Amino acid sequence: MKDSILTAEVLEPYAQALLSLGQSSDLTDRFGEDASSILAAFNDSPDLREFLASPIVNLEAKRTVLQQVFGEQVHSYVQNFLNLLVDRRRIGFLEGICRQYQSLLRKLKQTVLAEVTSAIDLSDDQKHTICEKVKAMTAANQVDIETRIDPDLIGGVIIKVGSQVIDASLRGQLRRISFRLSSAT
């Protein structure tokens, strides 16, 4: 419940504003790439996330760090957007705003997100095969794949698209066999 309120009250309006700016400037894809870069930076550096979210750090220091980290990497409109978030003391929500922007962009482009968990890194051919299967399953125009590695799977993959989960992992198959055996006795 708390997350849906946060999304509706804070994340959605900012993400929608960025999408509107992208549409009017024909930069929606570029802004999507910038959002991905920002999320990757947060993923690579939890310290950055903590620094920006800290109420103790002054606003000018946050602006300086954002300029140093993303300055040439993101479009100038996105840099201005980051400064706006700092000024309005909403920079702590940047990760959520970027995720919400990507979600809105996927809706706009009729793209679905497939979260794929595997025991090892997937090859490009395997990713392509998964994309084609997900397209057939969802009738989407495009598929974005987000991959995770989980060595506990032993082998195979788990694919999550929206609320649908396809468990084609060895761990899942062993669990199903175990369940059948225990219910048969």
Residue pairs with C-beta under 8 A, 6 or more apart in sequence:
6 93
6 96
7 96
7 100
10 90
10 93
10 96
10 97
11 93
11 96
11 97
11 99
11 100
12 100
14 85
14 90
14 93
14 97
14 100
15 97
15 98
15 100
15 101
15 103
15 104
16 104
18 31
18 78
18 81
18 97
18 101
19 28
19 31
19 101
19 104
19 105
19 108
21 27
21 31
21 77
21 81
22 28
22 30
22 31
22 32
22 77
25 77
27 75
27 77
28 105
28 108
29 105
30 75
31 75
31 77
31 78
31 101
31 105
32 101
32 102
32 105
34 70
34 73
34 74
34 75
34 78
35 98
35 99
35 101
35 102
36 98
36 102
37 70
37 73
37 74
38 70
38 74
38 94
38 95
38 98
39 95
39 98
39 99
39 102
41 48
41 69
41 70
42 48
42 49
42 94
42 95
48 65
48 69
49 95
51 57
51 62
51 65
52 62
52 65
52 66
52 91
52 92
52 94
53 91
53 92
59 86
59 87
59 89
62 86
62 91
63 83
63 86
66 79
66 82
66 83
66 86
66 91
67 79
70 78
70 79
70 82
71 79
74 82
82 91
82 94
85 91
85 93
85 94
85 97
90 97
102 113
103 113
105 111
106 112
106 113
106 144
109 141
109 142
110 140
110 141
110 142
111 140
111 141
111 142
111 143
111 144
112 134
112 138
112 140
112 142
112 143
112 144
112 161
112 162
113 143
113 144
113 146
113 161
114 130
114 131
114 134
114 143
114 144
114 145
114 146
114 159
114 160
114 161
115 146
115 148
115 159
115 160
115 161
116 122
116 127
116 130
116 145
116 146
116 147
116 148
116 157
116 158
116 159
116 160
117 147
117 148
117 149
117 150
117 153
117 157
117 158
117 160
117 169
118 147
118 148
118 149
118 150
118 153
118 156
118 157
118 158
119 149
119 150
119 151
119 152
119 153
119 154
119 155
119 156
119 169
119 170
120 149
120 151
121 147
121 149
122 130
122 147
122 157
127 145
127 147
130 143
130 145
130 157
130 159
131 143
131 145
133 159
134 140
134 143
134 159
134 161
135 141
135 142
135 143
137 161
137 164
138 161
138 162
152 171
153 169
153 170
153 171
153 172
154 169
154 170
154 171
154 174
155 169
155 170
156 168
156 169
156 170
156 171
156 172
156 173
157 168
157 169
158 165
158 166
158 167
158 168
158 169
158 172
159 165
159 166
159 168
160 166
